[in-house]
Amino acid sequence: MSDYKGFLKEKNAVDELIQDGYRIIAVKETLEGDFIEFERHLERKELQLLTADARKYIGTIIVEAKRGGHIDSYGGAFEQAGAAGS
């Protein structure tokens, strides 16, 4: 699979979770990829991102939410600053 197709697959997975009402509660960076933890009510899901572009996409989402000054901007997807990288 090309890098671009891999990125699109991971981006779509992130977008689907956010559209389903999940919010990002943690980002853990490892040598095996980034592990993004999502939560909706009491249900949690974890997504592993392998492509560099998908990792940048998550960062862009978080920065955009912080710039907007709204914790719940971008579809109600984020917690207070500091949750990422915990």
Backbone atoms as SQL, in Angstrom:
CREATE TABLE atoms (id INTEGER PRIMARY KEY, chain TEXT, resi INTEGER, resn TEXT, atom TEXT, x REAL, y REAL, z REAL);
INSERT INTO atoms VALUES
  (1, 'A', 1, 'MET', 'N', 0.847, -1.169, 0.000),
  (2, 'A', 1, 'MET', 'CA', 0.000, 0.000, 0.000),
  (3, 'A', 1, 'MET', 'C', 0.894, 1.235, 0.000),
  (4, 'A', 2, 'SER', 'N', 0.517, 2.212, -0.815),
  (5, 'A', 2, 'SER', 'CA', 1.310, 3.436, -0.871),
  (6, 'A', 2, 'SER', 'C', 1.166, 4.214, 0.425),
  (7, 'A', 3, 'ASP', 'N', 2.132, 5.094, 0.688),
  (8, 'A', 3, 'ASP', 'CA', 2.071, 5.918, 1.893),
  (9, 'A', 3, 'ASP', 'C', 0.805, 6.758, 1.923),
  (10, 'A', 4, 'TYR', 'N', 0.422, 7.283, 0.763),
  (11, 'A', 4, 'TYR', 'CA', -0.765, 8.133, 0.714),
  (12, 'A', 4, 'TYR', 'C', -2.023, 7.339, 1.034),
  (13, 'A', 5, 'LYS', 'N', -2.138, 6.124, 0.509),
  (14, 'A', 5, 'LYS', 'CA', -3.304, 5.286, 0.806),
  (15, 'A', 5, 'LYS', 'C', -3.339, 4.914, 2.281),
  (16, 'A', 6, 'GLY', 'N', -2.167, 4.661, 2.843),
  (17, 'A', 6, 'GLY', 'CA', -2.087, 4.363, 4.273),
  (18, 'A', 6, 'GLY', 'C', -2.533, 5.544, 5.108),
  (19, 'A', 7, 'PHE', 'N', -2.095, 6.733, 4.708),
  (20, 'A', 7, 'PHE', 'CA', -2.512, 7.952, 5.405),
  (21, 'A', 7, 'PHE', 'C', -4.022, 8.125, 5.325),
  (22, 'A', 8, 'LEU', 'N', -4.591, 7.967, 4.137),
  (23, 'A', 8, 'LEU', 'CA', -6.043, 8.145, 3.982),
  (24, 'A', 8, 'LEU', 'C', -6.825, 7.162, 4.853),
  (25, 'A', 9, 'LYS', 'N', -6.348, 5.942, 4.930),
  (26, 'A', 9, 'LYS', 'CA', -7.015, 4.932, 5.757),
  (27, 'A', 9, 'LYS', 'C', -7.002, 5.354, 7.235),
  (28, 'A', 10, 'GLU', 'N', -5.848, 5.808, 7.712),
  (29, 'A', 10, 'GLU', 'CA', -5.734, 6.228, 9.116),
  (30, 'A', 10, 'GLU', 'C', -6.514, 7.517, 9.374),
  (31, 'A', 11, 'LYS', 'N', -6.461, 8.462, 8.455),
  (32, 'A', 11, 'LYS', 'CA', -7.194, 9.726, 8.593),
  (33, 'A', 11, 'LYS', 'C', -8.691, 9.460, 8.663),
  (34, 'A', 12, 'ASN', 'N', -9.176, 8.605, 7.785),
  (35, 'A', 12, 'ASN', 'CA', -10.601, 8.277, 7.781),
  (36, 'A', 12, 'ASN', 'C', -11.026, 7.602, 9.081),
  (37, 'A', 13, 'ALA', 'N', -10.167, 6.748, 9.632),
  (38, 'A', 13, 'ALA', 'CA', -10.476, 6.091, 10.905),
  (39, 'A', 13, 'ALA', 'C', -10.595, 7.126, 12.024),
  (40, 'A', 14, 'VAL', 'N', -9.680, 8.103, 12.046),
  (41, 'A', 14, 'VAL', 'CA', -9.730, 9.173, 13.048),
  (42, 'A', 14, 'VAL', 'C', -11.006, 9.993, 12.867),
  (43, 'A', 15, 'ASP', 'N', -11.275, 10.399, 11.639),
  (44, 'A', 15, 'ASP', 'CA', -12.458, 11.216, 11.352),
  (45, 'A', 15, 'ASP', 'C', -13.754, 10.504, 11.729),
  (46, 'A', 16, 'GLU', 'N', -13.832, 9.204, 11.466),
  (47, 'A', 16, 'GLU', 'CA', -15.029, 8.440, 11.816),
  (48, 'A', 16, 'GLU', 'C', -15.247, 8.415, 13.325),
  (49, 'A', 17, 'LEU', 'N', -14.184, 8.212, 14.087),
  (50, 'A', 17, 'LEU', 'CA', -14.326, 8.195, 15.539),
  (51, 'A', 17, 'LEU', 'C', -14.795, 9.557, 16.053),
  (52, 'A', 18, 'ILE', 'N', -14.221, 10.631, 15.535),
  (53, 'A', 18, 'ILE', 'CA', -14.611, 11.968, 15.965),
  (54, 'A', 18, 'ILE', 'C', -16.067, 12.240, 15.587),
  (55, 'A', 19, 'GLN', 'N', -16.464, 11.859, 14.387),
  (56, 'A', 19, 'GLN', 'CA', -17.851, 12.060, 13.957),
  (57, 'A', 19, 'GLN', 'C', -18.825, 11.233, 14.783),
  (58, 'A', 20, 'ASP', 'N', -18.367, 10.099, 15.305),
  (59, 'A', 20, 'ASP', 'CA', -19.208, 9.259, 16.157),
  (60, 'A', 20, 'ASP', 'C', -19.276, 9.761, 17.592),
  (61, 'A', 21, 'GLY', 'N', -18.653, 10.895, 17.866),
  (62, 'A', 21, 'GLY', 'CA', -18.740, 11.492, 19.196),
  (63, 'A', 21, 'GLY', 'C', -17.596, 11.161, 20.136),
  (64, 'A', 22, 'TYR', 'N', -16.587, 10.481, 19.646),
  (65, 'A', 22, 'TYR', 'CA', -15.427, 10.176, 20.488),
  (66, 'A', 22, 'TYR', 'C', -14.555, 11.415, 20.609),
  (67, 'A', 23, 'ARG', 'N', -13.838, 11.506, 21.709),
  (68, 'A', 23, 'ARG', 'CA', -12.892, 12.607, 21.915),
  (69, 'A', 23, 'ARG', 'C', -11.529, 12.021, 22.227),
  (70, 'A', 24, 'ILE', 'N', -10.515, 12.752, 21.851),
  (71, 'A', 24, 'ILE', 'CA', -9.147, 12.315, 22.105),
  (72, 'A', 24, 'ILE', 'C', -8.836, 12.589, 23.574),
  (73, 'A', 25, 'ILE', 'N', -8.398, 11.556, 24.278),
  (74, 'A', 25, 'ILE', 'CA', -8.051, 11.748, 25.685),
  (75, 'A', 25, 'ILE', 'C', -6.573, 11.529, 25.954),
  (76, 'A', 26, 'ALA', 'N', -5.860, 10.885, 25.020),
  (77, 'A', 26, 'ALA', 'CA', -4.429, 10.669, 25.223),
  (78, 'A', 26, 'ALA', 'C', -3.743, 10.349, 23.900),
  (79, 'A', 27, 'VAL', 'N', -2.490, 10.769, 23.812),
  (80, 'A', 27, 'VAL', 'CA', -1.639, 10.434, 22.673),
  (81, 'A', 27, 'VAL', 'C', -0.333, 9.916, 23.248),
  (82, 'A', 28, 'LYS', 'N', 0.031, 8.700, 22.846),
  (83, 'A', 28, 'LYS', 'CA', 1.281, 8.114, 23.306),
  (84, 'A', 28, 'LYS', 'C', 2.153, 7.830, 22.093),
  (85, 'A', 29, 'GLU', 'N', 3.325, 8.437, 22.055),
  (86, 'A', 29, 'GLU', 'CA', 4.245, 8.249, 20.942),
  (87, 'A', 29, 'GLU', 'C', 5.248, 7.155, 21.282),
  (88, 'A', 30, 'THR', 'N', 5.397, 6.193, 20.363),
  (89, 'A', 30, 'THR', 'CA', 6.366, 5.119, 20.545),
  (90, 'A', 30, 'THR', 'C', 7.100, 4.904, 19.232),
  (91, 'A', 31, 'LEU', 'N', 8.079, 4.041, 19.255),
  (92, 'A', 31, 'LEU', 'CA', 8.797, 3.704, 18.031),
  (93, 'A', 31, 'LEU', 'C', 7.934, 2.881, 17.071),
  (94, 'A', 32, 'GLU', 'N', 6.873, 2.268, 17.590),
  (95, 'A', 32, 'GLU', 'CA', 5.968, 1.466, 16.773),
  (96, 'A', 32, 'GLU', 'C', 4.816, 2.279, 16.207),
  (97, 'A', 33, 'GLY', 'N', 4.772, 3.569, 16.481),
  (98, 'A', 33, 'GLY', 'CA', 3.695, 4.428, 16.006),
  (99, 'A', 33, 'GLY', 'C', 3.083, 5.197, 17.151),
  (100, 'A', 34, 'ASP', 'N', 2.125, 6.038, 16.808),
  (101, 'A', 34, 'ASP', 'CA', 1.394, 6.788, 17.825),
  (102, 'A', 34, 'ASP', 'C', 0.136, 6.018, 18.187),
  (103, 'A', 35, 'PHE', 'N', -0.148, 5.962, 19.477),
  (104, 'A', 35, 'PHE', 'CA', -1.361, 5.324, 19.963),
  (105, 'A', 35, 'PHE', 'C', -2.276, 6.432, 20.470),
  (106, 'A', 36, 'ILE', 'N', -3.424, 6.572, 19.819),
  (107, 'A', 36, 'ILE', 'CA', -4.374, 7.617, 20.149),
  (108, 'A', 36, 'ILE', 'C', -5.522, 6.963, 20.893),
  (109, 'A', 37, 'GLU', 'N', -5.822, 7.464, 22.084),
  (110, 'A', 37, 'GLU', 'CA', -6.915, 6.917, 22.876),
  (111, 'A', 37, 'GLU', 'C', -8.114, 7.850, 22.772),
  (112, 'A', 38, 'PHE', 'N', -9.248, 7.272, 22.434),
  (113, 'A', 38, 'PHE', 'CA', -10.500, 7.999, 22.276),
  (114, 'A', 38, 'PHE', 'C', -11.485, 7.531, 23.340),
  (115, 'A', 39, 'GLU', 'N', -12.410, 8.424, 23.713),
  (116, 'A', 39, 'GLU', 'CA', -13.429, 8.059, 24.691),
  (117, 'A', 39, 'GLU', 'C', -14.752, 8.691, 24.305),
  (118, 'A', 40, 'ARG', 'N', -15.816, 7.909, 24.487),
  (119, 'A', 40, 'ARG', 'CA', -17.185, 8.401, 24.311),
  (120, 'A', 40, 'ARG', 'C', -17.980, 7.820, 25.459),
  (121, 'A', 41, 'HIS', 'N', -18.448, 8.674, 26.330),
  (122, 'A', 41, 'HIS', 'CA', -19.110, 8.253, 27.563),
  (123, 'A', 41, 'HIS', 'C', -18.137, 7.371, 28.336),
  (124, 'A', 42, 'LEU', 'N', -18.433, 6.130, 28.550),
  (125, 'A', 42, 'LEU', 'CA', -17.505, 5.242, 29.266),
  (126, 'A', 42, 'LEU', 'C', -16.801, 4.262, 28.329),
  (127, 'A', 43, 'GLU', 'N', -17.071, 4.381, 27.051),
  (128, 'A', 43, 'GLU', 'CA', -16.478, 3.483, 26.063),
  (129, 'A', 43, 'GLU', 'C', -15.166, 4.075, 25.540),
  (130, 'A', 44, 'ARG', 'N', -14.121, 3.257, 25.509),
  (131, 'A', 44, 'ARG', 'CA', -12.811, 3.705, 25.022),
  (132, 'A', 44, 'ARG', 'C', -12.356, 2.872, 23.832),
  (133, 'A', 45, 'LYS', 'N', -11.659, 3.546, 22.927),
  (134, 'A', 45, 'LYS', 'CA', -11.060, 2.874, 21.781),
  (135, 'A', 45, 'LYS', 'C', -9.653, 3.416, 21.600),
  (136, 'A', 46, 'GLU', 'N', -8.769, 2.567, 21.096),
  (137, 'A', 46, 'GLU', 'CA', -7.397, 2.985, 20.824),
  (138, 'A', 46, 'GLU', 'C', -7.102, 2.738, 19.354),
  (139, 'A', 47, 'LEU', 'N', -6.425, 3.689, 18.748),
  (140, 'A', 47, 'LEU', 'CA', -6.077, 3.610, 17.337),
  (141, 'A', 47, 'LEU', 'C', -4.575, 3.809, 17.203),
  (142, 'A', 48, 'GLN', 'N', -3.935, 2.932, 16.462),
  (143, 'A', 48, 'GLN', 'CA', -2.500, 3.069, 16.219),
  (144, 'A', 48, 'GLN', 'C', -2.294, 3.727, 14.863),
  (145, 'A', 49, 'LEU', 'N', -1.518, 4.806, 14.840),
  (146, 'A', 49, 'LEU', 'CA', -1.195, 5.500, 13.608),
  (147, 'A', 49, 'LEU', 'C', 0.255, 5.210, 13.247),
  (148, 'A', 50, 'LEU', 'N', 0.468, 4.756, 12.035),
  (149, 'A', 50, 'LEU', 'CA', 1.805, 4.382, 11.594),
  (150, 'A', 50, 'LEU', 'C', 2.424, 5.402, 10.642),
  (151, 'A', 51, 'THR', 'N', 1.597, 6.110, 9.886),
  (152, 'A', 51, 'THR', 'CA', 2.140, 7.032, 8.894),
  (153, 'A', 51, 'THR', 'C', 2.460, 8.384, 9.519),
  (154, 'A', 52, 'ALA', 'N', 3.511, 8.998, 9.021),
  (155, 'A', 52, 'ALA', 'CA', 3.917, 10.309, 9.524),
  (156, 'A', 52, 'ALA', 'C', 2.838, 11.353, 9.276),
  (157, 'A', 53, 'ASP', 'N', 2.176, 11.269, 8.131),
  (158, 'A', 53, 'ASP', 'CA', 1.140, 12.253, 7.828),
  (159, 'A', 53, 'ASP', 'C', -0.058, 12.130, 8.763),
  (160, 'A', 54, 'ALA', 'N', -0.422, 10.930, 9.145),
  (161, 'A', 54, 'ALA', 'CA', -1.526, 10.748, 10.097),
  (162, 'A', 54, 'ALA', 'C', -1.139, 11.281, 11.472),
  (163, 'A', 55, 'ARG', 'N', 0.116, 11.099, 11.845),
  (164, 'A', 55, 'ARG', 'CA', 0.596, 11.647, 13.119),
  (165, 'A', 55, 'ARG', 'C', 0.523, 13.171, 13.089),
  (166, 'A', 56, 'LYS', 'N', 0.912, 13.778, 11.975),
  (167, 'A', 56, 'LYS', 'CA', 0.819, 15.233, 11.836),
  (168, 'A', 56, 'LYS', 'C', -0.634, 15.685, 11.865),
  (169, 'A', 57, 'TYR', 'N', -1.511, 14.892, 11.284),
  (170, 'A', 57, 'TYR', 'CA', -2.936, 15.223, 11.243),
  (171, 'A', 57, 'TYR', 'C', -3.508, 15.321, 12.655),
  (172, 'A', 58, 'ILE', 'N', -3.165, 14.369, 13.515),
  (173, 'A', 58, 'ILE', 'CA', -3.629, 14.415, 14.913),
  (174, 'A', 58, 'ILE', 'C', -3.119, 15.686, 15.587),
  (175, 'A', 59, 'GLY', 'N', -1.848, 16.002, 15.370),
  (176, 'A', 59, 'GLY', 'CA', -1.290, 17.226, 15.942),
  (177, 'A', 59, 'GLY', 'C', -2.022, 18.458, 15.454),
  (178, 'A', 60, 'THR', 'N', -2.355, 18.477, 14.182),
  (179, 'A', 60, 'THR', 'CA', -3.084, 19.604, 13.606),
  (180, 'A', 60, 'THR', 'C', -4.467, 19.735, 14.241),
  (181, 'A', 61, 'ILE', 'N', -5.136, 18.624, 14.447),
  (182, 'A', 61, 'ILE', 'CA', -6.464, 18.646, 15.077),
  (183, 'A', 61, 'ILE', 'C', -6.374, 19.245, 16.482),
  (184, 'A', 62, 'ILE', 'N', -5.387, 18.804, 17.241),
  (185, 'A', 62, 'ILE', 'CA', -5.245, 19.281, 18.617),
  (186, 'A', 62, 'ILE', 'C', -4.882, 20.761, 18.649),
  (187, 'A', 63, 'VAL', 'N', -3.951, 21.178, 17.802),
  (188, 'A', 63, 'VAL', 'CA', -3.560, 22.593, 17.746),
  (189, 'A', 63, 'VAL', 'C', -4.745, 23.451, 17.318),
  (190, 'A', 64, 'GLU', 'N', -5.476, 23.004, 16.332),
  (191, 'A', 64, 'GLU', 'CA', -6.650, 23.750, 15.856),
  (192, 'A', 64, 'GLU', 'C', -7.674, 23.936, 16.969),
  (193, 'A', 65, 'ALA', 'N', -7.878, 22.911, 17.753),
  (194, 'A', 65, 'ALA', 'CA', -8.824, 23.005, 18.867),
  (195, 'A', 65, 'ALA', 'C', -8.346, 24.018, 19.901),
  (196, 'A', 66, 'LYS', 'N', -7.056, 24.010, 20.180),
  (197, 'A', 66, 'LYS', 'CA', -6.514, 24.957, 21.166),
  (198, 'A', 66, 'LYS', 'C', -6.548, 26.384, 20.639),
  (199, 'A', 67, 'ARG', 'N', -6.258, 26.576, 19.373),
  (200, 'A', 67, 'ARG', 'CA', -6.286, 27.918, 18.785),
  (201, 'A', 67, 'ARG', 'C', -7.675, 28.507, 18.808),
  (202, 'A', 68, 'GLY', 'N', -8.654, 27.668, 18.589),
  (203, 'A', 68, 'GLY', 'CA', -10.034, 28.129, 18.584),
  (204, 'A', 68, 'GLY', 'C', -10.513, 28.536, 19.953),
  (205, 'A', 69, 'GLY', 'N', -9.763, 28.163, 20.975),
  (206, 'A', 69, 'GLY', 'CA', -10.134, 28.513, 22.333),
  (207, 'A', 69, 'GLY', 'C', -11.303, 27.702, 22.862),
  (208, 'A', 70, 'HIS', 'N', -11.683, 26.681, 22.111),
  (209, 'A', 70, 'HIS', 'CA', -12.800, 25.846, 22.521),
  (210, 'A', 70, 'HIS', 'C', -12.302, 24.432, 22.750),
  (211, 'A', 71, 'ILE', 'N', -12.525, 23.943, 23.943),
  (212, 'A', 71, 'ILE', 'CA', -12.089, 22.587, 24.256),
  (213, 'A', 71, 'ILE', 'C', -12.842, 21.594, 23.376),
  (214, 'A', 72, 'ASP', 'N', -14.103, 21.902, 23.067),
  (215, 'A', 72, 'ASP', 'CA', -14.902, 20.953, 22.304),
  (216, 'A', 72, 'ASP', 'C', -14.966, 21.276, 20.820),
  (217, 'A', 73, 'SER', 'N', -14.070, 22.142, 20.325),
  (218, 'A', 73, 'SER', 'CA', -14.085, 22.408, 18.893),
  (219, 'A', 73, 'SER', 'C', -13.662, 21.156, 18.138),
  (220, 'A', 74, 'TYR', 'N', -13.911, 21.146, 16.864),
  (221, 'A', 74, 'TYR', 'CA', -13.673, 20.001, 15.996),
  (222, 'A', 74, 'TYR', 'C', -14.514, 18.808, 16.428),
  (223, 'A', 75, 'GLY', 'N', -15.794, 19.045, 16.536),
  (224, 'A', 75, 'GLY', 'CA', -16.729, 17.954, 16.798),
  (225, 'A', 75, 'GLY', 'C', -16.750, 17.458, 18.220),
  (226, 'A', 76, 'GLY', 'N', -16.343, 18.260, 19.182),
  (227, 'A', 76, 'GLY', 'CA', -16.372, 17.832, 20.573),
  (228, 'A', 76, 'GLY', 'C', -15.325, 16.776, 20.862),
  (229, 'A', 77, 'ALA', 'N', -14.169, 16.902, 20.226),
  (230, 'A', 77, 'ALA', 'CA', -13.213, 15.804, 20.225),
  (231, 'A', 77, 'ALA', 'C', -12.092, 15.917, 21.232),
  (232, 'A', 78, 'PHE', 'N', -12.042, 16.939, 22.059),
  (233, 'A', 78, 'PHE', 'CA', -10.830, 17.143, 22.841),
  (234, 'A', 78, 'PHE', 'C', -11.074, 17.442, 24.297),
  (235, 'A', 79, 'GLU', 'N', -10.089, 17.114, 25.099),
  (236, 'A', 79, 'GLU', 'CA', -10.072, 17.475, 26.500),
  (237, 'A', 79, 'GLU', 'C', -9.177, 18.667, 26.706),
  (238, 'A', 80, 'GLN', 'N', -9.048, 19.087, 27.951),
  (239, 'A', 80, 'GLN', 'CA', -8.175, 20.205, 28.322),
  (240, 'A', 80, 'GLN', 'C', -6.764, 19.978, 27.823),
  (241, 'A', 81, 'ALA', 'N', -6.046, 21.063, 27.630),
  (242, 'A', 81, 'ALA', 'CA', -4.651, 20.988, 27.216),
  (243, 'A', 81, 'ALA', 'C', -3.877, 20.135, 28.205),
  (244, 'A', 82, 'GLY', 'N', -2.963, 19.362, 27.715),
  (245, 'A', 82, 'GLY', 'CA', -2.170, 18.499, 28.582),
  (246, 'A', 82, 'GLY', 'C', -2.568, 17.041, 28.450),
  (247, 'A', 83, 'ALA', 'N', -3.720, 16.780, 27.865),
  (248, 'A', 83, 'ALA', 'CA', -4.142, 15.385, 27.705),
  (249, 'A', 83, 'ALA', 'C', -3.279, 14.671, 26.680),
  (250, 'A', 84, 'ALA', 'N', -2.893, 15.404, 25.642),
  (251, 'A', 84, 'ALA', 'CA', -2.046, 14.791, 24.617),
  (252, 'A', 84, 'ALA', 'C', -0.643, 14.621, 25.167),
  (253, 'A', 85, 'GLY', 'N', -0.049, 13.517, 24.862),
  (254, 'A', 85, 'GLY', 'CA', 1.327, 13.254, 25.282),
  (255, 'A', 85, 'GLY', 'C', 1.439, 12.750, 26.707),
  (256, 'A', 86, 'SER', 'N', 0.304, 12.456, 27.317),
  (257, 'A', 86, 'SER', 'CA', 0.319, 11.985, 28.710),
  (258, 'A', 86, 'SER', 'C', 0.961, 10.626, 28.813);
